[in-house]
């Protein structure tokens, strides 16, 4: 994966904006996977550590995505 990250060109402001948009897409994909994971949890597991961790991850991803989206907005 490091080679993939090294291959992303961030030399210009436009390229950096494109890279942030890519990061947002990846975070959205991860968030959807966490949400599906939570939906698949049986009712008796919804207070388990795994379920609570997935909820925390979703909240953190939403915060990160919001921050990146705000960074993409012009002043």
N, CA, C and O atoms as a Maestro MAE file, in Angstrom:
{
 s_m_m2io_version
 :::
 2.0.0
}

f_m_ct {
 s_m_title
 :::
 protein
 m_atom[300] {
  # First column is atom index #
  i_m_mmod_type
  r_m_x_coord
  r_m_y_coord
  r_m_z_coord
  i_m_residue_number
  s_m_chain_name
  s_m_pdb_residue_name
  s_m_pdb_atom_name
  i_m_atomic_number
  :::
  1 25 0.827 -1.187 0.000 1 A "UNK " " N  " 7
  2 3 0.000 0.000 0.000 1 A "UNK " " CA " 6
  3 2 0.872 1.253 0.000 1 A "UNK " " C  " 6
  4 15 0.482 2.283 -0.548 1 A "UNK " " O  " 8
  5 25 2.023 1.167 0.599 2 A "UNK " " N  " 7
  6 3 2.897 2.324 0.636 2 A "UNK " " CA " 6
  7 2 3.249 2.793 -0.777 2 A "UNK " " C  " 6
  8 15 3.343 3.997 -1.015 2 A "UNK " " O  " 8
  9 25 3.447 1.868 -1.716 3 A "UNK " " N  " 7
  10 3 3.735 2.253 -3.094 3 A "UNK " " CA " 6
  11 2 2.576 3.035 -3.698 3 A "UNK " " C  " 6
  12 15 2.791 3.983 -4.453 3 A "UNK " " O  " 8
  13 25 1.362 2.644 -3.371 4 A "UNK " " N  " 7
  14 3 0.192 3.368 -3.863 4 A "UNK " " CA " 6
  15 2 0.199 4.799 -3.340 4 A "UNK " " C  " 6
  16 15 -0.007 5.744 -4.101 4 A "UNK " " O  " 8
  17 25 0.434 4.954 -2.049 5 A "UNK " " N  " 7
  18 3 0.462 6.299 -1.478 5 A "UNK " " CA " 6
  19 2 1.603 7.121 -2.051 5 A "UNK " " C  " 6
  20 15 1.446 8.317 -2.297 5 A "UNK " " O  " 8
  21 25 2.737 6.495 -2.264 6 A "UNK " " N  " 7
  22 3 3.874 7.210 -2.849 6 A "UNK " " CA " 6
  23 2 3.596 7.642 -4.285 6 A "UNK " " C  " 6
  24 15 4.179 8.613 -4.768 6 A "UNK " " O  " 8
  25 25 2.709 6.925 -4.964 7 A "UNK " " N  " 7
  26 3 2.431 7.243 -6.363 7 A "UNK " " CA " 6
  27 2 1.458 8.413 -6.530 7 A "UNK " " C  " 6
  28 15 1.297 8.928 -7.637 7 A "UNK " " O  " 8
  29 25 0.814 8.834 -5.453 8 A "UNK " " N  " 7
  30 3 -0.144 9.934 -5.540 8 A "UNK " " CA " 6
  31 2 0.618 11.256 -5.602 8 A "UNK " " C  " 6
  32 15 1.404 11.581 -4.712 8 A "UNK " " O  " 8
  33 25 0.368 12.007 -6.669 9 A "UNK " " N  " 7
  34 3 1.031 13.283 -6.897 9 A "UNK " " CA " 6
  35 2 0.297 14.382 -6.137 9 A "UNK " " C  " 6
  36 15 -0.882 14.636 -6.387 9 A "UNK " " O  " 8
  37 25 0.989 15.026 -5.219 10 A "UNK " " N  " 7
  38 3 0.392 16.125 -4.452 10 A "UNK " " CA " 6
  39 2 1.221 17.403 -4.617 10 A "UNK " " C  " 6
  40 15 1.294 18.236 -3.713 10 A "UNK " " O  " 8
  41 25 1.838 17.536 -5.782 11 A "UNK " " N  " 7
  42 3 2.757 18.646 -6.017 11 A "UNK " " CA " 6
  43 2 2.072 19.984 -6.260 11 A "UNK " " C  " 6
  44 15 2.697 21.034 -6.106 11 A "UNK " " O  " 8
  45 25 0.806 19.962 -6.634 12 A "UNK " " N  " 7
  46 3 0.081 21.212 -6.871 12 A "UNK " " CA " 6
  47 2 -1.160 21.254 -5.986 12 A "UNK " " C  " 6
  48 15 -1.612 20.228 -5.478 12 A "UNK " " O  " 8
  49 25 -1.698 22.444 -5.814 13 A "UNK " " N  " 7
  50 3 -2.899 22.589 -4.994 13 A "UNK " " CA " 6
  51 2 -4.054 21.773 -5.581 13 A "UNK " " C  " 6
  52 15 -4.800 21.147 -4.828 13 A "UNK " " O  " 8
  53 25 -4.214 21.767 -6.887 14 A "UNK " " N  " 7
  54 3 -5.283 21.002 -7.523 14 A "UNK " " CA " 6
  55 2 -5.105 19.502 -7.275 14 A "UNK " " C  " 6
  56 15 -6.074 18.793 -7.002 14 A "UNK " " O  " 8
  57 25 -3.876 19.029 -7.370 15 A "UNK " " N  " 7
  58 3 -3.613 17.600 -7.121 15 A "UNK " " CA " 6
  59 2 -3.892 17.245 -5.660 15 A "UNK " " C  " 6
  60 15 -4.402 16.164 -5.365 15 A "UNK " " O  " 8
  61 25 -3.556 18.159 -4.750 16 A "UNK " " N  " 7
  62 3 -3.836 17.909 -3.332 16 A "UNK " " CA " 6
  63 2 -5.342 17.854 -3.088 16 A "UNK " " C  " 6
  64 15 -5.816 17.035 -2.300 16 A "UNK " " O  " 8
  65 25 -6.092 18.722 -3.761 17 A "UNK " " N  " 7
  66 3 -7.550 18.688 -3.630 17 A "UNK " " CA " 6
  67 2 -8.104 17.364 -4.160 17 A "UNK " " C  " 6
  68 15 -9.005 16.779 -3.559 17 A "UNK " " O  " 8
  69 25 -7.567 16.898 -5.276 18 A "UNK " " N  " 7
  70 3 -7.981 15.606 -5.832 18 A "UNK " " CA " 6
  71 2 -7.656 14.474 -4.853 18 A "UNK " " C  " 6
  72 15 -8.449 13.548 -4.684 18 A "UNK " " O  " 8
  73 25 -6.497 14.551 -4.217 19 A "UNK " " N  " 7
  74 3 -6.104 13.521 -3.248 19 A "UNK " " CA " 6
  75 2 -7.044 13.537 -2.038 19 A "UNK " " C  " 6
  76 15 -7.398 12.481 -1.513 19 A "UNK " " O  " 8
  77 25 -7.450 14.740 -1.593 20 A "UNK " " N  " 7
  78 3 -8.401 14.814 -0.478 20 A "UNK " " CA " 6
  79 2 -9.749 14.234 -0.881 20 A "UNK " " C  " 6
  80 15 -10.392 13.549 -0.085 20 A "UNK " " O  " 8
  81 25 -10.183 14.500 -2.110 21 A "UNK " " N  " 7
  82 3 -11.448 13.928 -2.588 21 A "UNK " " CA " 6
  83 2 -11.356 12.396 -2.620 21 A "UNK " " C  " 6
  84 15 -12.323 11.708 -2.292 21 A "UNK " " O  " 8
  85 25 -10.210 11.874 -3.010 22 A "UNK " " N  " 7
  86 3 -9.997 10.423 -3.000 22 A "UNK " " CA " 6
  87 2 -10.049 9.885 -1.571 22 A "UNK " " C  " 6
  88 15 -10.632 8.830 -1.322 22 A "UNK " " O  " 8
  89 25 -9.443 10.607 -0.638 23 A "UNK " " N  " 7
  90 3 -9.471 10.192 0.767 23 A "UNK " " CA " 6
  91 2 -10.910 10.164 1.291 23 A "UNK " " C  " 6
  92 15 -11.283 9.262 2.040 23 A "UNK " " O  " 8
  93 25 -11.707 11.145 0.897 24 A "UNK " " N  " 7
  94 3 -13.114 11.185 1.316 24 A "UNK " " CA " 6
  95 2 -13.857 9.968 0.774 24 A "UNK " " C  " 6
  96 15 -14.633 9.342 1.495 24 A "UNK " " O  " 8
  97 25 -13.623 9.631 -0.492 25 A "UNK " " N  " 7
  98 3 -14.272 8.445 -1.082 25 A "UNK " " CA " 6
  99 2 -13.887 7.185 -0.329 25 A "UNK " " C  " 6
  100 15 -14.737 6.339 -0.052 25 A "UNK " " O  " 8
  101 25 -12.604 7.054 0.007 26 A "UNK " " N  " 7
  102 3 -12.143 5.872 0.735 26 A "UNK " " CA " 6
  103 2 -12.755 5.813 2.128 26 A "UNK " " C  " 6
  104 15 -13.180 4.746 2.573 26 A "UNK " " O  " 8
  105 25 -12.805 6.946 2.818 27 A "UNK " " N  " 7
  106 3 -13.422 6.979 4.140 27 A "UNK " " CA " 6
  107 2 -14.905 6.634 4.071 27 A "UNK " " C  " 6
  108 15 -15.417 5.936 4.946 27 A "UNK " " O  " 8
  109 25 -15.601 7.115 3.042 28 A "UNK " " N  " 7
  110 3 -17.022 6.772 2.871 28 A "UNK " " CA " 6
  111 2 -17.199 5.274 2.658 28 A "UNK " " C  " 6
  112 15 -18.131 4.674 3.193 28 A "UNK " " O  " 8
  113 25 -16.317 4.678 1.889 29 A "UNK " " N  " 7
  114 3 -16.384 3.233 1.646 29 A "UNK " " CA " 6
  115 2 -16.168 2.458 2.946 29 A "UNK " " C  " 6
  116 15 -16.867 1.481 3.213 29 A "UNK " " O  " 8
  117 25 -15.207 2.893 3.745 30 A "UNK " " N  " 7
  118 3 -14.941 2.239 5.026 30 A "UNK " " CA " 6
  119 2 -16.127 2.423 5.965 30 A "UNK " " C  " 6
  120 15 -16.520 1.484 6.658 30 A "UNK " " O  " 8
  121 25 -16.706 3.637 5.994 31 A "UNK " " N  " 7
  122 3 -17.863 3.897 6.857 31 A "UNK " " CA " 6
  123 2 -19.040 3.002 6.494 31 A "UNK " " C  " 6
  124 15 -19.708 2.457 7.372 31 A "UNK " " O  " 8
  125 25 -19.288 2.855 5.205 32 A "UNK " " N  " 7
  126 3 -20.394 1.988 4.774 32 A "UNK " " CA " 6
  127 2 -20.149 0.540 5.196 32 A "UNK " " C  " 6
  128 15 -21.085 -0.160 5.582 32 A "UNK " " O  " 8
  129 25 -18.908 0.094 5.125 33 A "UNK " " N  " 7
  130 3 -18.584 -1.278 5.549 33 A "UNK " " CA " 6
  131 2 -18.812 -1.436 7.057 33 A "UNK " " C  " 6
  132 15 -19.329 -2.462 7.499 33 A "UNK " " O  " 8
  133 25 -18.433 -0.432 7.841 34 A "UNK " " N  " 7
  134 3 -18.669 -0.481 9.289 34 A "UNK " " CA " 6
  135 2 -20.168 -0.491 9.580 34 A "UNK " " C  " 6
  136 15 -20.626 -1.215 10.464 34 A "UNK " " O  " 8
  137 25 -20.929 0.309 8.839 35 A "UNK " " N  " 7
  138 3 -22.377 0.335 9.040 35 A "UNK " " CA " 6
  139 2 -23.005 -1.021 8.694 35 A "UNK " " C  " 6
  140 15 -23.886 -1.494 9.412 35 A "UNK " " O  " 8
  141 25 -22.560 -1.641 7.611 36 A "UNK " " N  " 7
  142 3 -23.066 -2.976 7.262 36 A "UNK " " CA " 6
  143 2 -22.710 -3.981 8.348 36 A "UNK " " C  " 6
  144 15 -23.519 -4.840 8.701 36 A "UNK " " O  " 8
  145 25 -21.489 -3.869 8.880 37 A "UNK " " N  " 7
  146 3 -21.060 -4.758 9.957 37 A "UNK " " CA " 6
  147 2 -21.993 -4.619 11.163 37 A "UNK " " C  " 6
  148 15 -22.397 -5.616 11.763 37 A "UNK " " O  " 8
  149 25 -22.332 -3.368 11.512 38 A "UNK " " N  " 7
  150 3 -23.228 -3.149 12.645 38 A "UNK " " CA " 6
  151 2 -24.626 -3.696 12.375 38 A "UNK " " C  " 6
  152 15 -25.259 -4.263 13.266 38 A "UNK " " O  " 8
  153 25 -25.106 -3.523 11.143 39 A "UNK " " N  " 7
  154 3 -26.440 -4.016 10.785 39 A "UNK " " CA " 6
  155 2 -26.523 -5.527 10.861 39 A "UNK " " C  " 6
  156 15 -27.585 -6.085 11.137 39 A "UNK " " O  " 8
  157 25 -25.409 -6.186 10.615 40 A "UNK " " N  " 7
  158 3 -25.391 -7.651 10.622 40 A "UNK " " CA " 6
  159 2 -25.254 -8.235 12.035 40 A "UNK " " C  " 6
  160 15 -25.399 -9.443 12.221 40 A "UNK " " O  " 8
  161 25 -24.979 -7.385 13.025 41 A "UNK " " N  " 7
  162 3 -24.824 -7.862 14.401 41 A "UNK " " CA " 6
  163 2 -26.172 -8.307 14.958 41 A "UNK " " C  " 6
  164 15 -27.166 -7.594 14.821 41 A "UNK " " O  " 8
  165 25 -26.210 -9.472 15.579 42 A "UNK " " N  " 7
  166 3 -27.452 -9.893 16.228 42 A "UNK " " CA " 6
  167 2 -27.784 -8.962 17.400 42 A "UNK " " C  " 6
  168 15 -26.897 -8.312 17.952 42 A "UNK " " O  " 8
  169 25 -29.040 -8.904 17.767 43 A "UNK " " N  " 7
  170 3 -29.490 -8.010 18.835 43 A "UNK " " CA " 6
  171 2 -28.728 -8.217 20.131 43 A "UNK " " C  " 6
  172 15 -28.427 -7.251 20.833 43 A "UNK " " O  " 8
  173 25 -28.411 -9.468 20.459 44 A "UNK " " N  " 7
  174 3 -27.736 -9.725 21.726 44 A "UNK " " CA " 6
  175 2 -26.261 -9.287 21.712 44 A "UNK " " C  " 6
  176 15 -25.604 -9.317 22.752 44 A "UNK " " O  " 8
  177 25 -25.740 -8.885 20.556 45 A "UNK " " N  " 7
  178 3 -24.350 -8.452 20.453 45 A "UNK " " CA " 6
  179 2 -24.224 -6.934 20.310 45 A "UNK " " C  " 6
  180 15 -23.120 -6.412 20.159 45 A "UNK " " O  " 8
  181 25 -25.343 -6.236 20.356 46 A "UNK " " N  " 7
  182 3 -25.303 -4.802 20.085 46 A "UNK " " CA " 6
  183 2 -24.730 -3.970 21.227 46 A "UNK " " C  " 6
  184 15 -24.535 -2.765 21.071 46 A "UNK " " O  " 8
  185 25 -24.461 -4.583 22.352 47 A "UNK " " N  " 7
  186 3 -23.765 -3.884 23.425 47 A "UNK " " CA " 6
  187 2 -22.354 -4.434 23.608 47 A "UNK " " C  " 6
  188 15 -21.685 -4.129 24.595 47 A "UNK " " O  " 8
  189 25 -21.912 -5.234 22.664 48 A "UNK " " N  " 7
  190 3 -20.573 -5.817 22.749 48 A "UNK " " CA " 6
  191 2 -19.514 -4.775 22.399 48 A "UNK " " C  " 6
  192 15 -19.814 -3.736 21.810 48 A "UNK " " O  " 8
  193 25 -18.273 -5.072 22.774 49 A "UNK " " N  " 7
  194 3 -17.152 -4.185 22.472 49 A "UNK " " CA " 6
  195 2 -17.026 -3.987 20.965 49 A "UNK " " C  " 6
  196 15 -16.770 -2.873 20.507 49 A "UNK " " O  " 8
  197 25 -17.201 -5.049 20.195 50 A "UNK " " N  " 7
  198 3 -17.074 -4.977 18.739 50 A "UNK " " CA " 6
  199 2 -18.084 -3.998 18.148 50 A "UNK " " C  " 6
  200 15 -17.740 -3.207 17.270 50 A "UNK " " O  " 8
  201 25 -19.300 -4.046 18.613 51 A "UNK " " N  " 7
  202 3 -20.356 -3.174 18.120 51 A "UNK " " CA " 6
  203 2 -20.086 -1.721 18.524 51 A "UNK " " C  " 6
  204 15 -20.249 -0.805 17.718 51 A "UNK " " O  " 8
  205 25 -19.676 -1.523 19.770 52 A "UNK " " N  " 7
  206 3 -19.371 -0.172 20.238 52 A "UNK " " CA " 6
  207 2 -18.160 0.414 19.509 52 A "UNK " " C  " 6
  208 15 -18.126 1.611 19.226 52 A "UNK " " O  " 8
  209 25 -17.181 -0.418 19.209 53 A "UNK " " N  " 7
  210 3 -16.013 0.047 18.464 53 A "UNK " " CA " 6
  211 2 -16.404 0.467 17.046 53 A "UNK " " C  " 6
  212 15 -15.911 1.472 16.534 53 A "UNK " " O  " 8
  213 25 -17.288 -0.304 16.416 54 A "UNK " " N  " 7
  214 3 -17.761 0.052 15.079 54 A "UNK " " CA " 6
  215 2 -18.488 1.395 15.117 54 A "UNK " " C  " 6
  216 15 -18.314 2.216 14.217 54 A "UNK " " O  " 8
  217 25 -19.298 1.625 16.148 55 A "UNK " " N  " 7
  218 3 -20.006 2.904 16.291 55 A "UNK " " CA " 6
  219 2 -19.007 4.047 16.451 55 A "UNK " " C  " 6
  220 15 -19.160 5.103 15.835 55 A "UNK " " O  " 8
  221 25 -17.986 3.833 17.280 56 A "UNK " " N  " 7
  222 3 -16.948 4.852 17.471 56 A "UNK " " CA " 6
  223 2 -16.239 5.131 16.146 56 A "UNK " " C  " 6
  224 15 -16.001 6.288 15.801 56 A "UNK " " O  " 8
  225 25 -15.902 4.074 15.403 57 A "UNK " " N  " 7
  226 3 -15.225 4.237 14.113 57 A "UNK " " CA " 6
  227 2 -16.071 5.052 13.145 57 A "UNK " " C  " 6
  228 15 -15.557 5.930 12.452 57 A "UNK " " O  " 8
  229 25 -17.353 4.764 13.097 58 A "UNK " " N  " 7
  230 3 -18.254 5.499 12.203 58 A "UNK " " CA " 6
  231 2 -18.274 6.979 12.571 58 A "UNK " " C  " 6
  232 15 -18.187 7.841 11.696 58 A "UNK " " O  " 8
  233 25 -18.388 7.272 13.862 59 A "UNK " " N  " 7
  234 3 -18.392 8.678 14.295 59 A "UNK " " CA " 6
  235 2 -17.079 9.373 13.943 59 A "UNK " " C  " 6
  236 15 -17.081 10.520 13.497 59 A "UNK " " O  " 8
  237 25 -15.960 8.682 14.143 60 A "UNK " " N  " 7
  238 3 -14.650 9.271 13.832 60 A "UNK " " CA " 6
  239 2 -14.491 9.500 12.330 60 A "UNK " " C  " 6
  240 15 -13.937 10.514 11.907 60 A "UNK " " O  " 8
  241 25 -14.973 8.565 11.538 61 A "UNK " " N  " 7
  242 3 -14.883 8.713 10.081 61 A "UNK " " CA " 6
  243 2 -15.742 9.871 9.603 61 A "UNK " " C  " 6
  244 15 -15.330 10.626 8.722 61 A "UNK " " O  " 8
  245 25 -16.923 10.019 10.171 62 A "UNK " " N  " 7
  246 3 -17.794 11.142 9.800 62 A "UNK " " CA " 6
  247 2 -17.106 12.467 10.141 62 A "UNK " " C  " 6
  248 15 -17.151 13.410 9.351 62 A "UNK " " O  " 8
  249 25 -16.477 12.539 11.301 63 A "UNK " " N  " 7
  250 3 -15.762 13.761 11.683 63 A "UNK " " CA " 6
  251 2 -14.617 14.053 10.726 63 A "UNK " " C  " 6
  252 15 -14.425 15.195 10.308 63 A "UNK " " O  " 8
  253 25 -13.859 13.022 10.383 64 A "UNK " " N  " 7
  254 3 -12.729 13.207 9.465 64 A "UNK " " CA " 6
  255 2 -13.221 13.639 8.086 64 A "UNK " " C  " 6
  256 15 -12.644 14.532 7.466 64 A "UNK " " O  " 8
  257 25 -14.276 13.011 7.618 65 A "UNK " " N  " 7
  258 3 -14.833 13.348 6.311 65 A "UNK " " CA " 6
  259 2 -15.328 14.793 6.289 65 A "UNK " " C  " 6
  260 15 -15.091 15.521 5.326 65 A "UNK " " O  " 8
  261 25 -16.009 15.198 7.346 66 A "UNK " " N  " 7
  262 3 -16.503 16.567 7.438 66 A "UNK " " CA " 6
  263 2 -15.337 17.555 7.410 66 A "UNK " " C  " 6
  264 15 -15.408 18.583 6.736 66 A "UNK " " O  " 8
  265 25 -14.273 17.246 8.137 67 A "UNK " " N  " 7
  266 3 -13.100 18.118 8.137 67 A "UNK " " CA " 6
  267 2 -12.472 18.242 6.766 67 A "UNK " " C  " 6
  268 15 -12.096 19.338 6.351 67 A "UNK " " O  " 8
  269 25 -12.354 17.129 6.059 68 A "UNK " " N  " 7
  270 3 -11.788 17.171 4.709 68 A "UNK " " CA " 6
  271 2 -12.700 17.927 3.751 68 A "UNK " " C  " 6
  272 15 -12.222 18.699 2.919 68 A "UNK " " O  " 8
  273 25 -14.002 17.715 3.860 69 A "UNK " " N  " 7
  274 3 -14.936 18.428 2.987 69 A "UNK " " CA " 6
  275 2 -14.850 19.928 3.235 69 A "UNK " " C  " 6
  276 15 -14.902 20.723 2.296 69 A "UNK " " O  " 8
  277 25 -14.719 20.312 4.501 70 A "UNK " " N  " 7
  278 3 -14.591 21.737 4.815 70 A "UNK " " CA " 6
  279 2 -13.294 22.302 4.258 70 A "UNK " " C  " 6
  280 15 -13.253 23.458 3.837 70 A "UNK " " O  " 8
  281 25 -12.234 21.500 4.250 71 A "UNK " " N  " 7
  282 3 -10.959 21.947 3.714 71 A "UNK " " CA " 6
  283 2 -11.035 22.158 2.201 71 A "UNK " " C  " 6
  284 15 -10.292 22.971 1.653 71 A "UNK " " O  " 8
  285 25 -11.916 21.441 1.533 72 A "UNK " " N  " 7
  286 3 -12.054 21.571 0.088 72 A "UNK " " CA " 6
  287 2 -12.866 22.793 -0.315 72 A "UNK " " C  " 6
  288 15 -12.776 23.251 -1.455 72 A "UNK " " O  " 8
  289 25 -13.662 23.328 0.617 73 A "UNK " " N  " 7
  290 3 -14.493 24.488 0.285 73 A "UNK " " CA " 6
  291 2 -13.625 25.733 0.175 73 A "UNK " " C  " 6
  292 15 -12.730 25.944 0.992 73 A "UNK " " O  " 8
  293 25 -13.887 26.552 -0.827 74 A "UNK " " N  " 7
  294 3 -13.132 27.811 -0.938 74 A "UNK " " CA " 6
  295 2 -13.536 28.779 0.168 74 A "UNK " " C  " 6
  296 15 -14.628 28.674 0.725 74 A "UNK " " O  " 8
  297 25 -12.663 29.706 0.477 75 A "UNK " " N  " 7
  298 3 -12.937 30.703 1.509 75 A "UNK " " CA " 6
  299 2 -14.044 31.622 1.071 75 A "UNK " " C  " 6
  300 15 -14.419 32.533 1.809 75 A "UNK " " O  " 8
  :::
 }
 m_bond[299] {
  # First column is bond index #
  i_m_from
  i_m_to
  i_m_order
  :::
  1 1 2 1
  2 2 3 1
  3 3 4 2
  4 3 5 1
  5 5 6 1
  6 6 7 1
  7 7 8 2
  8 7 9 1
  9 9 10 1
  10 10 11 1
  11 11 12 2
  12 11 13 1
  13 13 14 1
  14 14 15 1
  15 15 16 2
  16 15 17 1
  17 17 18 1
  18 18 19 1
  19 19 20 2
  20 19 21 1
  21 21 22 1
  22 22 23 1
  23 23 24 2
  24 23 25 1
  25 25 26 1
  26 26 27 1
  27 27 28 2
  28 27 29 1
  29 29 30 1
  30 30 31 1
  31 31 32 2
  32 31 33 1
  33 33 34 1
  34 34 35 1
  35 35 36 2
  36 35 37 1
  37 37 38 1
  38 38 39 1
  39 39 40 2
  40 39 41 1
  41 41 42 1
  42 42 43 1
  43 43 44 2
  44 43 45 1
  45 45 46 1
  46 46 47 1
  47 47 48 2
  48 47 49 1
  49 49 50 1
  50 50 51 1
  51 51 52 2
  52 51 53 1
  53 53 54 1
  54 54 55 1
  55 55 56 2
  56 55 57 1
  57 57 58 1
  58 58 59 1
  59 59 60 2
  60 59 61 1
  61 61 62 1
  62 62 63 1
  63 63 64 2
  64 63 65 1
  65 65 66 1
  66 66 67 1
  67 67 68 2
  68 67 69 1
  69 69 70 1
  70 70 71 1
  71 71 72 2
  72 71 73 1
  73 73 74 1
  74 74 75 1
  75 75 76 2
  76 75 77 1
  77 77 78 1
  78 78 79 1
  79 79 80 2
  80 79 81 1
  81 81 82 1
  82 82 83 1
  83 83 84 2
  84 83 85 1
  85 85 86 1
  86 86 87 1
  87 87 88 2
  88 87 89 1
  89 89 90 1
  90 90 91 1
  91 91 92 2
  92 91 93 1
  93 93 94 1
  94 94 95 1
  95 95 96 2
  96 95 97 1
  97 97 98 1
  98 98 99 1
  99 99 100 2
  100 99 101 1
  101 101 102 1
  102 102 103 1
  103 103 104 2
  104 103 105 1
  105 105 106 1
  106 106 107 1
  107 107 108 2
  108 107 109 1
  109 109 110 1
  110 110 111 1
  111 111 112 2
  112 111 113 1
  113 113 114 1
  114 114 115 1
  115 115 116 2
  116 115 117 1
  117 117 118 1
  118 118 119 1
  119 119 120 2
  120 119 121 1
  121 121 122 1
  122 122 123 1
  123 123 124 2
  124 123 125 1
  125 125 126 1
  126 126 127 1
  127 127 128 2
  128 127 129 1
  129 129 130 1
  130 130 131 1
  131 131 132 2
  132 131 133 1
  133 133 134 1
  134 134 135 1
  135 135 136 2
  136 135 137 1
  137 137 138 1
  138 138 139 1
  139 139 140 2
  140 139 141 1
  141 141 142 1
  142 142 143 1
  143 143 144 2
  144 143 145 1
  145 145 146 1
  146 146 147 1
  147 147 148 2
  148 147 149 1
  149 149 150 1
  150 150 151 1
  151 151 152 2
  152 151 153 1
  153 153 154 1
  154 154 155 1
  155 155 156 2
  156 155 157 1
  157 157 158 1
  158 158 159 1
  159 159 160 2
  160 159 161 1
  161 161 162 1
  162 162 163 1
  163 163 164 2
  164 163 165 1
  165 165 166 1
  166 166 167 1
  167 167 168 2
  168 167 169 1
  169 169 170 1
  170 170 171 1
  171 171 172 2
  172 171 173 1
  173 173 174 1
  174 174 175 1
  175 175 176 2
  176 175 177 1
  177 177 178 1
  178 178 179 1
  179 179 180 2
  180 179 181 1
  181 181 182 1
  182 182 183 1
  183 183 184 2
  184 183 185 1
  185 185 186 1
  186 186 187 1
  187 187 188 2
  188 187 189 1
  189 189 190 1
  190 190 191 1
  191 191 192 2
  192 191 193 1
  193 193 194 1
  194 194 195 1
  195 195 196 2
  196 195 197 1
  197 197 198 1
  198 198 199 1
  199 199 200 2
  200 199 201 1
  201 201 202 1
  202 202 203 1
  203 203 204 2
  204 203 205 1
  205 205 206 1
  206 206 207 1
  207 207 208 2
  208 207 209 1
  209 209 210 1
  210 210 211 1
  211 211 212 2
  212 211 213 1
  213 213 214 1
  214 214 215 1
  215 215 216 2
  216 215 217 1
  217 217 218 1
  218 218 219 1
  219 219 220 2
  220 219 221 1
  221 221 222 1
  222 222 223 1
  223 223 224 2
  224 223 225 1
  225 225 226 1
  226 226 227 1
  227 227 228 2
  228 227 229 1
  229 229 230 1
  230 230 231 1
  231 231 232 2
  232 231 233 1
  233 233 234 1
  234 234 235 1
  235 235 236 2
  236 235 237 1
  237 237 238 1
  238 238 239 1
  239 239 240 2
  240 239 241 1
  241 241 242 1
  242 242 243 1
  243 243 244 2
  244 243 245 1
  245 245 246 1
  246 246 247 1
  247 247 248 2
  248 247 249 1
  249 249 250 1
  250 250 251 1
  251 251 252 2
  252 251 253 1
  253 253 254 1
  254 254 255 1
  255 255 256 2
  256 255 257 1
  257 257 258 1
  258 258 259 1
  259 259 260 2
  260 259 261 1
  261 261 262 1
  262 262 263 1
  263 263 264 2
  264 263 265 1
  265 265 266 1
  266 266 267 1
  267 267 268 2
  268 267 269 1
  269 269 270 1
  270 270 271 1
  271 271 272 2
  272 271 273 1
  273 273 274 1
  274 274 275 1
  275 275 276 2
  276 275 277 1
  277 277 278 1
  278 278 279 1
  279 279 280 2
  280 279 281 1
  281 281 282 1
  282 282 283 1
  283 283 284 2
  284 283 285 1
  285 285 286 1
  286 286 287 1
  287 287 288 2
  288 287 289 1
  289 289 290 1
  290 290 291 1
  291 291 292 2
  292 291 293 1
  293 293 294 1
  294 294 295 1
  295 295 296 2
  296 295 297 1
  297 297 298 1
  298 298 299 1
  299 299 300 2
  :::
 }
}
